[in-house]
Amino acid sequence: MLLLRCHLKRAPPQVLCRFCAVMGKLQSKLKHGTYKYSRPDGIIEDRIQSKAFQEYTPAHVDTVSVVAALNSDVCVSGGKDKTVVAYNWKTGNVVKRFRGHEREITKSSQAGTPELFFLEQIACVHKSNQFFSASRDRMVMMWDLHGSSQPRQQFSGHAMVVTGLAVSPDSSQLCTGSRDNTLLLWDVGTGQCVERASVSRNLVTHLCWVPREPYILQTSEDKTIRLWDSRGLQVAHIFPTKQHIQTYCEVSEDGHKCISCSNGFGGEGCEATLWDLRQTRTRICEYKGHFQTVASGVFLPRALALMPVIATSSHDSKVKIWNQDTGACLFTLSLDGSGPLTSLAVGDTISLLCASFRRGIHLLRVDHSRGLELREVAAF
């Protein structure tokens, strides 16, 4: 460094300007941020990101409502800008933009409850380049990553916004749910509705198909979690009613357990709950520590976490990792300035994708150098 300084002192002005310009560009790309670390003793401290943070080309120009992993390189996302975007998060490039939805994603207030975000929904077809999206226009559209930028298939049948999408394990059926209190079952090949079911006050918030089973898990604004049998589209089981609106559900890869997430404010509600999907179908554990609505929860693969853990994202701008068995919070990452975190998805064996209200999509990476930690390594 001393040798470099000596040479720079003797360098002509134009060389110095060129050097400064290059260094300025380098520093603008390699940013270092801070994150909140929750120690085992309960003390929260600021830590500096140990590696460079990259700003990729933005996927959307406005709020990102939902993100899902299509494969180990590409994610698909939807937002307020009415577009669905396929994005290679390993290279930081947009793969394709899909346009077809006519309504933007909005938020609404209800009397006596905190604000709820009516999110665009996306469901990916397992081991395929195809996926589905839905928005406030009441339409569901089927897309192909390597096909046209226009929808391959359209599904129209709900009277209100579609708030849930789930694809069957064999990819032959699609289940959709809406604020119109109905669930519809579709034949993907023909685009025809084959079953319809309606339950009073069942304002659907999310749907998830149980792997290798004919069952569909569903959360609702009536604080209820239902398990549907797709053979006839009948309710097979109702879990004990929670105290708050259930915003999201996720099923483990083995199909034995599921997570539901609760809305709330000021720490009241704001929890995720682990349920048994087998014979007893009872509550196993609760994960409490968020201060606003929990919008999403995922089971982390063993290869990523080295132990049974789940991750949750919340409107309080925090992502938390929990010990699945004990309910202990193992790590908290604060994405300050991002606003509500709207969606969470597993990218690959070491990465998570987190959609946010104000800062697009965050790429998070698991770091085992000092225990189990999450670092934000990029945003797009």
Secondary structure, DSSP 8 states (H G I E B T S, - for coil): -HHHHHHHHHS-HHHHHHHHHHHHHHHHHSB--EEEEE-TTS-EEEEE-SS-BEE---S-SS-EEEEEESSSSEEEEEETTSEEEEEETTTTEEEEEEE---S---EEEETTEEEEE---EEEE-TTSSEEEEE-TTSEEEEEETTS-SS-SEEEE--SS-EEEEEE-TTSSEEEEEETTSEEEEEETTTTEEEEEEE-TT--EEEEEE-TTSSEEEEEETTS-EEEEETTTTEEEEE----SS-EEEEEE-TTSSEEEEEE-EETTEE-EEEEEE-SSS--EEEEEE--SB-EEEEEE--HHHHSSSEEEEEETTSEEEEEETTT--EEEEEE-TTS-SEEEEEEEETTEEEEEESSS-EEEEEEE-TTSSEEEEEEE-
